[in-house]
Amino acid sequence: MSLALVTGATSGIGLAFARELARRGDDLVLVARDVDRLGTLADELRAAGRTIHVVPADLATRDGVAAATDAIRERRIDLLVNNAGSSIGKFFGDTDVAAEDAQLDLMVKAPMDLMAAALEVMRPRGSGRILNVASIAAFTPRGTYSAHKAWIVNLSQWMNIQYAREGVVTTVLCPGFVRTEFHQRMGVDPSDVPGWMWTSAETQVRGALADLEKGKPISIPTVRYKVLGTVARYAPASLVAAVAKKGRKIAG
């Protein structure tokens, strides 16, 4: 039995992580903004026999990040799932700088601070796992959203190179289109996306946990997205640029 901390735990991929980890026997620290949803989820997982701690926190704020990092240090967690995130849904240049700064806090600074706190706990004991949630968009230029995710991918890869030898494994999950509230909040019409591009949160979570156990630095569940990810990472820059120009507005 281990203790996992999951951010953004009350919806989408974060919720799927919480339920799957509980099903596997892990106890959980749940971090999210929505207090009511936190309570409902905690009751659900406690009814299944798990020990659950809740941390109501907005990770776009310094107080919220402090609450989460305090929980990491105090609970001595075994697994960190850095999942919380959002998108402005507009192109850079059509947003104001304050909104972009807030996104930078949530998408880059918060996960960085949580990773640093996790390393403080995990490195001295020689064991621990970190699973960061990025996006397949990290491999294609799409404004600040993809830039944030590319940053997460790059740092995650380096952390696995540097600290796996000390017993701390880091894997970054790069999902594509997932049937969650995330794309609804962005204003994405599901009918505009080909059916074959959609996956479930549960598929992403199971794939990510399997890759984490294998020590893989990057997890891209499903064959179709593995192919797309490979093309995006290794195709000529001119082709990547052409795809980006035609891509959906999932930029921040």
MINU-572447 format. One record per residue (C-alpha): residue in three letters; x, y, z. Coordinates in steps of 0.1 Angstrom, whole numbers, plus 5000, padded with zeros to 4 digits. Layout:
// MINU-572447
ALAXYZ
...
// end
This chain:
// MINU-572447
MET500050005000
SER501350354991
LEU500150714994
ALA499550914963
LEU498851284960
VAL496651374930
THR496151734919
GLY493051834899
ALA491451524914
THR487751594910
SER487351584873
GLY488651434841
ILE492051254841
GLY492651354877
LEU489451184888
ALA490250874868
PHE493750864885
ALA492150894919
ARG489650614913
GLU492150384896
LEU494850424923
ALA492250364950
ARG491050054932
ARG494649934932
GLY494849974970
ASP496550314974
ASP495550574999
LEU495250924986
VAL495751294992
LEU493251474969
VAL493951834958
ALA491352044940
ARG489552374941
ASP485952244943
VAL485352174980
ASP481952004973
ARG483351764947
LEU486351694970
GLY484051584997
THR481951374975
LEU484951194960
ALA486551144994
ASP483350985007
GLU483250754976
LEU486750634981
ARG486550595018
ALA483550375013
ALA485850154993
GLY488150115023
ARG490750375014
THR492250635037
ILE491650975021
HIS492951325029
VAL491651635012
VAL493451955004
PRO491152224990
ALA493552444970
ASP493752664940
LEU497152594925
ALA497152914906
THR497753084939
ARG500753084962
ASP498652984992
GLY497252694972
VAL500652574962
ALA501852604998
ALA499052385010
ALA499852114985
THR503652124991
ASP502952115028
ALA500851805023
ILE503651635003
ARG506151695030
GLU503951615060
ARG502351305045
ARG505651175030
ILE503951064998
ASP505050784976
LEU503550904943
LEU502851254930
VAL500351294901
ASN500751644888
ASN497551674868
ALA495852014876
GLY495652254846
SER493552454823
SER493552654791
ILE492553004783
GLY491252894750
LYS492553194730
PHE495653254710
PHE498553434726
GLY498153794716
ASP494453784720
THR494753744758
ASP495953984784
VAL499253944802
ALA497653904836
ALA495753594823
GLU498853454808
ASP500753514841
ALA498153324860
GLN498353034835
LEU502153024839
ASP501653004877
LEU499252704873
MET500852524844
VAL504552564852
LYS505352714886
ALA502852494906
PRO503952164892
MET507652264895
ASP507152344932
LEU505352024938
MET508051824921
ALA510651994942
ALA508751914974
ALA508351554962
LEU512151524956
GLU512851644991
VAL510751355004
MET511751084979
ARG515451124973
PRO516651075009
ARG514750745012
GLY515750634978
SER512250564964
GLY509350754948
ARG507350814917
ILE506251134899
LEU503751124871
ASN503251464853
VAL500351514829
ALA501351714798
SER499751684763
ILE500451554728
ALA500251934721
ALA503651964737
PHE505151844704
THR503452094682
PRO503652474683
ARG500252594697
GLY500852904717
THR501452914754
TYR499452604762
SER501652384742
ALA504752574754
HIS503752504790
LYS503352134783
ALA506652124764
TRP508352264795
ILE506751984816
VAL507851714791
ASN511451844790
LEU511851874827
SER510251534833
GLN512651364809
TRP515551534826
MET514351434861
ASN514051074851
ILE517551074837
GLN518951244868
TYR516951074896
ALA515850734884
ARG519250604895
GLU518450724930
GLY515150534930
VAL512850824920
VAL511150754886
THR509451034866
THR507050974837
VAL505151234817
LEU501751144802
CYS500951304769
PRO497351244761
GLY495451364730
PHE491751434729
VAL490151284760
ARG486451284768
THR486451514798
GLU485151854809
PHE488452004799
HIS487652044762
GLN484052144770
ARG485452434790
MET487652534761
GLY484652554738
VAL485652254717
ASP482652104699
PRO483251724700
SER481651694666
ASP484551894651
VAL487051634662
PRO487151294643
GLY485751014664
TRP489050814662
MET490951094679
TRP488951064711
THR490150844740
SER488850784775
ALA490450914807
GLU490550554820
THR492550444790
GLN495050724795
VAL495450654832
ARG495950274828
GLY498550334801
ALA500350604822
LEU500550384853
ALA501850084833
ASP504550304817
LEU505450454851
GLU505950104865
LYS508250024835
GLY510250344842
LYS509350494808
PRO510050864806
ILE507250944782
SER503750784781
ILE501550814750
PRO498750564754
THR497050414723
VAL498850324690
ARG497150614671
TYR498650874694
LYS502050704695
VAL502150744658
LEU500951114659
GLY503451184687
THR506351034667
VAL505351234636
ALA505151554656
ARG508551494673
TYR510551394642
ALA508851534612
PRO510451824593
ALA509852164608
SER507952274577
LEU505451994581
VAL504952054619
ALA504352424611
ALA501752334585
VAL499952104610
ALA500052374637
LYS498452634614
LYS495552394607
GLY495252284643
ARG492552364667
LYS492652654691
ILE493952474721
ALA496452744728
GLY496752944760
// end
